[in-house]
Amino acid sequence: MLVSAKEMLTKAKAGKYAVGQFNINNLEWTKAILLTAQEMNSPVILGVSEGAGKYMCGFKTVADMVKAMIDELKITVPVALHLDHGSYEGAKKCIEAGFSSIMFDGSHYPIAENIEKTKELVDTCNKLGLSLEAEVGAIGGEEDGVIGGGEVADPAECKMIADLGVTMLAAGIGNIHGKYPENWTGLRFDVLAKIQELTGTMPLVLHGGTGIPADMIKEAISLGVSKINVNTECQLAFAAATRKYIEEGKDLQGKGFDPRKLLAPGVEAIKATVKEKIELFGSANKA
């Protein structure tokens, strides 16, 4: 059954590990991530961007599919279904659709408006027992057309948002969505340490987990990061495995064109990527 991300992230923060948020794009993605989390006995967060929600025929379709899959696959590890980078309107729709966790990205609003909208969503989510993620300082790169340049959040603003009673906080520390450019200078651990100092036990979130070196990931976890978002890495692995299958002409052999066969190597590649991340984040056997 779906749960809020609150308990899993509170435990992660206390235990100095992180729970992975793996974004889903379709049925194969969802199934691969759920099966791997179960196999690794790890809590997991399924992320859904507004673009992916639209692609999968709306948030209700997504929520119903995930709930049915958890039943059908007999998934017993904690699973949160989380709106990723939600607009104010998107957050409302996901609450109605039955998501168990919401991210409201008000980072593009002036801080006063971000606070006002976040406050309202804190009240709604608290009443319904949902977890809420807020963001301060746009995170670099592109996600569904929203582009930011690897900005760095102001720790004082982070404290203002954390104090509103959100469950978790995403703060830009030079991280970027998508592939990291050659000239990327790395994460700002000085800023992360300051944010952690001001926000105390609040679980912190690292977006753009693809391509950040393992030692940096481990350092971020030691400084209070309890949730790490991965999307691009699974997409790249899926694409590479699918390309290989077709380049080897396997789609032309027997019933190799059947989508169940055609997509199988990509699914295995997603599973391998998720497994690797769960091991790196330290959440295996923490369910």
C-alpha positions in Angstrom: 0.0 0.0 0.0 1.1 3.6 -0.6 2.5 5.5 2.4 3.6 9.1 2.9 7.4 9.6 2.7 7.6 11.0 6.1 8.5 8.0 8.2 10.9 6.5 5.6 12.8 9.8 5.4 12.9 10.5 9.1 14.4 7.0 9.6 16.9 7.6 6.7 18.0 10.9 8.2 18.6 9.3 11.6 20.3 6.3 10.1 22.5 8.3 7.7 21.3 6.8 4.5 19.1 8.1 1.7 15.9 6.7 0.0 15.9 6.9 -3.8 13.2 8.6 -5.7 13.0 7.0 -9.1 10.9 8.7 -11.7 8.4 6.6 -13.6 7.5 7.0 -17.2 5.3 4.0 -18.0 4.2 0.5 -16.8 7.6 -1.1 -17.5 9.4 1.6 -15.4 7.0 1.3 -12.5 7.2 -2.5 -12.4 11.0 -2.6 -12.7 11.4 -0.1 -9.8 8.9 -1.8 -7.5 10.3 -5.3 -8.1 13.9 -4.1 -7.4 12.9 -2.3 -4.2 11.1 -5.4 -3.0 14.1 -7.6 -3.9 16.5 -5.2 -2.1 14.1 -4.8 0.9 14.3 -1.1 0.5 11.8 1.7 0.9 11.2 3.6 -2.4 9.7 6.7 -3.8 8.1 6.7 -7.2 8.4 10.2 -8.8 6.0 11.5 -11.4 6.7 14.8 -13.1 3.7 16.7 -14.5 4.9 15.9 -18.0 5.0 12.2 -17.3 1.6 12.4 -15.6 0.1 13.9 -18.7 1.9 11.3 -20.9 0.4 8.4 -18.7 -3.1 9.8 -19.2 -3.4 11.8 -16.0 -2.5 11.4 -12.3 -5.5 9.2 -11.5 -4.4 6.7 -14.1 -0.9 6.7 -12.5 -2.2 6.4 -8.9 -4.6 3.5 -9.8 -1.9 1.7 -11.8 0.6 1.9 -8.9 -1.9 0.8 -6.3 -3.0 -2.2 -8.4 0.6 -3.1 -9.2 1.6 -3.1 -5.5 -1.3 -5.5 -4.8 -0.6 -7.7 -7.8 3.2 -8.0 -7.3 2.7 -8.4 -3.5 5.0 -5.5 -2.7 5.5 -5.1 1.1 8.2 -2.5 1.3 7.1 1.1 1.9 6.2 2.9 -1.4 5.5 6.6 -1.7 3.9 8.0 -4.9 5.3 11.5 -5.2 4.5 14.4 -7.5 7.9 15.8 -8.7 8.3 19.5 -9.3 4.6 20.1 -9.0 2.9 23.4 -9.8 0.3 24.7 -7.3 -2.5 23.4 -9.6 -0.6 20.1 -10.2 -0.3 19.6 -6.4 -4.0 20.0 -6.0 -4.7 17.5 -8.8 -2.4 14.8 -7.3 -3.9 15.2 -3.9 -7.3 14.5 -5.4 -5.9 11.6 -7.5 -4.6 9.7 -4.4 -0.9 10.4 -4.4 0.7 9.9 -1.0 3.4 12.6 -1.3 3.6 15.9 -3.1 6.4 18.3 -4.1 5.3 21.9 -4.5 8.1 23.7 -6.4 7.5 27.3 -5.6 11.1 28.2 -6.1 10.3 30.5 -9.1 8.0 32.6 -7.0 9.2 35.5 -4.9 9.9 34.1 -1.4 6.8 35.6 0.2 4.5 34.0 -2.4 6.4 30.7 -2.1 5.8 30.8 1.7 2.1 31.6 1.3 1.4 28.8 -1.2 3.6 26.3 0.7 1.7 27.1 4.0 -1.6 26.4 2.4 -0.4 23.0 1.1 1.2 22.1 4.4 -2.3 22.5 6.0 -3.9 20.3 3.3 -1.3 17.6 3.4 -1.2 17.5 7.2 -5.0 16.9 7.3 -4.7 14.1 4.7 -1.5 12.5 6.1 0.5 13.2 3.0 4.2 14.2 2.9 5.2 17.5 1.3 8.4 18.6 -0.3 9.2 22.2 -0.9 12.0 23.8 -2.9 14.2 26.8 -2.4 16.5 28.1 -5.1 16.0 26.7 -8.6 17.9 23.5 -9.3 20.0 23.6 -12.5 19.3 21.9 -15.8 16.0 21.2 -17.5 12.9 19.4 -16.2 9.8 19.6 -18.3 10.9 22.8 -19.9 11.9 24.5 -16.6 15.5 25.5 -16.9 17.8 26.6 -14.1 21.6 27.2 -14.0 22.8 25.2 -11.1 21.8 27.8 -8.6 22.6 27.7 -5.0 19.9 28.3 -2.3 20.1 30.8 0.5 20.3 28.9 3.8 18.2 31.6 5.5 15.4 31.2 3.0 15.7 27.4 3.5 15.0 27.8 7.2 12.0 30.0 6.5 10.4 27.3 4.3 11.4 24.5 6.6 9.8 26.2 9.5 6.4 26.1 7.7 6.2 22.4 8.6 7.1 20.8 5.3 8.3 17.2 5.5 11.4 17.6 3.4 13.3 20.3 1.7 15.0 20.4 -1.7 17.7 23.1 -1.9 19.9 23.9 -4.9 23.6 23.3 -4.1 24.9 23.4 -7.6 23.1 20.2 -8.7 21.7 19.9 -12.2 18.9 17.9 -13.8 20.1 15.7 -16.7 23.7 15.1 -17.8 26.3 17.2 -16.0 28.4 19.5 -18.3 32.2 19.1 -18.6 32.8 22.4 -16.7 30.6 21.4 -13.7 32.4 22.4 -10.5 30.7 20.0 -8.1 28.3 20.3 -5.2 28.5 23.1 -2.7 29.0 21.2 0.6 29.6 24.4 2.5 26.1 25.6 1.6 24.6 22.1 2.4 26.3 22.1 5.8 24.9 25.5 6.6 21.4 24.5 5.5 21.6 21.3 7.6 22.7 23.4 10.6 19.7 25.8 10.2 17.1 23.1 9.5 18.1 20.5 12.0 16.3 17.1 11.6 14.5 18.1 8.4 15.3 15.5 5.7 17.0 17.3 2.8 16.6 16.3 -0.9 19.1 16.1 -3.7 17.7 16.5 -7.1 19.6 15.6 -10.3 21.2 12.5 -8.8 22.3 11.2 -12.2 26.0 11.6 -12.8 27.0 12.9 -9.4 30.1 10.9 -8.4 29.6 8.3 -5.6 31.9 10.0 -3.1 29.9 13.2 -3.5 26.7 11.3 -3.0 28.1 9.8 0.2 29.2 13.1 1.5 25.8 14.7 0.8 24.2 11.9 2.8 26.5 12.5 5.7 25.4 16.2 5.6 21.7 15.4 6.0 20.5 14.4 2.5 17.9 11.7 3.0 16.2 11.6 -0.5 18.0 11.5 -3.8 16.2 11.8 -7.1 17.2 9.7 -10.1 15.6 9.8 -13.5 18.0 10.4 -16.4 20.2 7.5 -15.5 17.4 5.0 -15.8 16.4 6.6 -19.1 19.9 6.3 -20.5 20.2 2.7 -19.4 16.8 1.8 -20.9 17.7 3.5 -24.2 21.2 1.8 -24.4 19.7 -1.7 -23.8 16.9 -1.2 -26.3 19.4 0.1 -29.0 21.6 -2.9 -28.5 18.7 -5.3 -28.9 17.7 -3.7 -32.2 21.2 -3.3 -33.5 21.8 -7.0 -32.9 18.7 -7.7 -35.0 16.9 -9.5 -32.3 13.6 -7.8 -33.2 13.8 -9.6 -36.5 14.3 -13.1 -35.0 11.1 -15.1 -34.4 8.7 -13.1 -32.3 11.4 -10.6 -31.3 9.2 -7.7 -32.4 6.7 -8.4 -29.6 6.8 -5.4 -27.3 7.2 -7.7 -24.3 10.4 -9.0 -25.8 11.5 -5.8 -27.3 11.3 -3.9 -24.0 12.6 -6.6 -21.7 16.4 -5.7 -22.0 15.5 -2.1 -21.2 13.5 -3.2 -18.1 16.5 -5.3 -16.9 18.8 -2.3 -17.4 16.4 -0.1 -15.2 16.5 -2.8 -12.5 20.3 -2.9 -12.6 20.5 0.9 -12.3 18.0 1.0 -9.4 19.8 -1.8 -7.6 23.1 0.0 -7.9 21.6 3.3 -6.6 19.9 1.5 -3.6 23.3 0.0 -2.7 25.0 3.4 -3.0 22.3 5.3 -1.0 22.5 2.7 1.8 18.7 1.9 1.8 18.9 -1.8 1.2 17.3 -3.9 4.0 15.9 -0.7 5.6 12.3 -1.5 4.8 
